[in-house]
Amino acid sequence: MRDSYPEFQKRGAEILAVGPDSLKPFQNYWEKEKIPYTGLPDPTHRVARLYRQEVNLFKLGRMPMNAIVDRDGYIRYVHYSSNMADIPDNEVFLNVLDKLSAG
């Protein structure tokens, strides 16, 4: 998503990434990778539980979850991944945003 961030911005979308690390490791990763959008550390899984993101210790922690939430707070699209490789490419999200803005 980092490399396509300008495309998300063109569509009026903002990205918020929620991760399982505590603050300092999260900040270090964000700075090292030069991620331009907002990141939220969630080591207690509080936000993950709100959005029903799976936490599975046998699969090494959180399963990726991607959601598009509109300005009113409604989830308009969600993808719950079954493993770390099961993440839609950015075009999927950009197409959803285009359809939402068209209709």
ABEGO torsion letter per residue (X at the ends): XAAAAAAAAAAGBBBBBBBABBAAAAAAAAAAAGBABBBBBBAAGAAAAAAGBBBBAAAGEBBBBBBBBBAAGBBABBBBBABAABBBBAAAAAAAAAAAAAX
